[in-house]
Amino acid sequence: MKKVKCFIQHHFNPLHVYCRLRSAGFRPVMAQRVCTLYEKFFYNFLLR
């Protein structure tokens, strides 16, 4: 179970998501806004 949690923490980390959005062609400001909302509404609940 610890491996699963580590995998989720890494791949769903807001910084990791930001990097993937930038790689997909998002502008820096838009990627940052998306990640801020993502962190507030999804990521914090995911790791509880």
Summary of the structure (lengths in Angstrom):
residues: 48
radius of gyration: 11.4
end to end distance: 14.3
largest distance: 35.9
contacts: 110
relative contact order: 0.16
helix: 81%
strand: 0%
